[in-house]
Amino acid sequence: MDIISQLQEQANTIASLAFNTFGTLQRDAPPVRLSPNYPEPPANTTTETPADIAEQPKLMSAALVKAAKQFDVLVSALPVSEGDEEAQLKRIAELQAENEEVGQELQNQLEAAETELRQVQGLFNEAADNCLNLKKPD
C-alpha cells in the first residue's frame, strides 16, 4: 500500500476514533439541570460502574493520541520536496512534456493496432466467405 493510501486510512481511523470518543462522552455524561424551573434529571441507568465510565475516556483518548502519532509518522515518511516552488514547477512542466510524448506514442501504437485489426478482420471475412462458398482461395 502506498504512503498516500496509508495516510488516508489513518485519517479515517482518527475520524472514527474521534466520532466514537465524542459519542461515548456524550452518552456517559451525567445529566445536568438546565434551570431551577426544570425537574431534577433522571438518574443515570447504565449497567457500567462509575469506575468503568471514568476509565473509558482515558482509554479512548490514548487510542486517539496513538492514531495521531501514527499519522505524524506517516507524514514524516513522505518524500521531501526538492527545491523551491520554481524548481517544482519546472519539474511539473518536464513531467507534462514527457506525458505528452508517451501519450502520442501510445496514440500512434493504437492507430497501428487498429489498422492491423482491420486487415485481419478483412482477411478473416474473406476466409469465411471462401469457406461458406466452398471456393478455393486464389
N, C-alpha and C positions, 0 to 999 in steps of 0.2 A: 504494500500500500504506500502510495507516495505521501510526502510530507503534508501537502495541502489537504488530502483526504483525512489524514490523521488529525490535522488541526480542526477540520470541520466536525469530525466525530467527537473530538474533545470538547468543542464548543457546545455540541448537542448534549453531551454528558453534563457539562456545567449547567446548562439551562434546565435540564431535567432535575438535577440535584437541587437547584435553587427553587424550582417550582414545588418540589416535594417538601423542601425545608420550610418554605413560607406557608404552604398548606398545613403542614403539621403544627407549626407555631400558631397558626390561626385556629386550628381545631382544638388545640390543647390550652389556649389562652383562657385564664379564668374569667368568668363573667364579671362585668363591671356595670354598676348602676349609672345610668346616663344623667339622671336628675333626681332630686329628692321626691319629685312628684310621681316617679315610676315605682312600681312594686319591686321588692327585692328580687334579683335574678335567681333563676333556679340553680340548685347545686349541680356541680359537675358530676355526671353519672358515668364516667368512663370506668372500664374494668382495670385499667392500669393503675399501678400505685404511684403516689406522688414522686417516689424516687425514680421510677421508670420515666415519668414525664419530664423530670428535671434532667435526666441523663440524655434523653433523645436529642435535644438541641445541640448538645456538645458533640455527640457522635456525628450528627448531620453537618455541623459546622466544620468538623475535622475533615469529613469527606469532601466538602466543598472547597476547602483550602487545598487539600491534596490534589484535587482535579485542576484547580487554578495553577498550582505549581507545575503540574504535568504539562499544562498548556504553555507555560513560560519556557519549559524545557524544549518543547517542540518549536516554539518561536525562535529560540536561540539556535536551533539546528538549521534554520533556514539559511540558504546561502547569502553571504554578504554581497550587497550590490557593489559593483566595481565602478569607481569613478563618480564624477558629478553628473548632474542632470544632462548636460550636453553630451557627455560620453554615452550615456544610456540612450539618448535619442538617436545618436549616430548608430549604435548597435541595433536599435529597433529598425532603422532605415535599412541597414545591411541585411537583417533577417527578412524584412519585407521584400527586398530585391531578390534574395535567394528563394523565397517562397514563390515569387512571380516566375522565376526561371524554372523551378521544379514544376509549377503548375502548367507552364507552357509545354514542357517536355511530356508531362502526363497527357495533356490535350493532344499532342502530336501522336503519342502512342495509342490513344483512344481512337483517333481518326484512322490510323493504320489498321488497328484491330477491326474496326467497323468495315473498312474496305475489304479486308481479308474474309470477314464473316460473310459479306455479300457474295464474294467469289465462291466461297464454299457452299453457300446456300444455292447459288446458281448451278454449280456442279451437281449438288445433291438432287435438285429438281430435275436436271437433265437426266441423271442416272435413274431416278424414279420413273420418269416418263418413258425411258427406254425399256425399263423392266416391265412396265404396265403394257406397253405396246409390243412387247416381245421383239423389239428391234435389236439388231446388233449395233453396238456403237461404231461410229465412223472411224 
